[in-house]
Amino acid sequence: MFKIYGYATQNSKKVLYVAEELGIDYEFEKVDLRKGESRTEDFAKKNIMRKVPVLQHDERFLFESGAICRYLANIQESKLYPCDKFERAVVDQWMDFFSTQLGRWLNTLFFEKLMKPLFNLGTPIQSVIDESSKFVRQNLKTVNFHLENNRYFAGPNFSIADLFAYAYIEQLIPLEFPLEEYPHVANWLNKIAARASIKKGLERLA
């Protein structure tokens, strides 16, 4: 039995997109972060970090979105996480890139420009916005160059790296970030957005 605990965060979306793409039968439980539902002692038994997402498989729990995505694909023995060691490393490479590079800066920009005003979390800091915007542009240039000659992030085949990446890159839409200089990123973004797994994952959060 699979159960996913999550909220409308990019990290939760990664897991839901992968679960839906894999066709996994799972239960979803919303953990309302605004009400502090992840900060209880009971939730700490599921994730000592008191964050979402969390995957429950039978009586065991797993946190960290990347680990959960890999685990689900492994359990299903899915080609979305290839068995070939080098091909798998390429998937891992791009997942790590988004966690530590483009995704990191997109999350920072999204938080400063949209989350702070929406949830009264203080005044957006312009220097942080400027720095994160600079690195987002630099990383988008790298990604655009890669996607010019690659259909997907890990090459010709769709993988969990694409779903993982989409959960970050989709933030460009509400940020109204101009993509004219990154046409291959824009094409990839539209292509992934059209997948049924994305729509189904978002429906879980509605």
HUSULRA-V546769 format. One line per field, one symbol per residue. ss: DSSP state (a for helix, b for strand, c for the rest). phi: phi as a letter, one per 30 degrees, with the letter a starting at -180 (. if undefined). A space follows every 50 residues. Layout:
BEGIN
ss=???
phi=???
END
This chain:
BEGIN
ss=cbbbbbcccaaaaaaaaaaaaacccbbbbbccaaacccccaaaacccccc cccbbbbccbbbbcaaaaaaaaaaacccaaacccaaaaaaaaaaaaaaaa caaaaaaaaaaaaaaaaacccccccaaaaaaaaaaaaaaaaaaaaaaacc cbccbccccaaaaaaaaaacaaaaccccccccaaaaaaaaaaaccaaaaa aaaaac
phi=.cbccabdcddddeddddddddiddbcccdcdddciddcdddddddbddh bcdbccchccbbbiedddddddddedhdddbededdddddddedddeddc cededddddddddcdeddchcjdecdddddddddddddddddddddddcb dbdcjdcdbddddddedddddddddhddcedbddddddeddddddddddd ddddcd
END
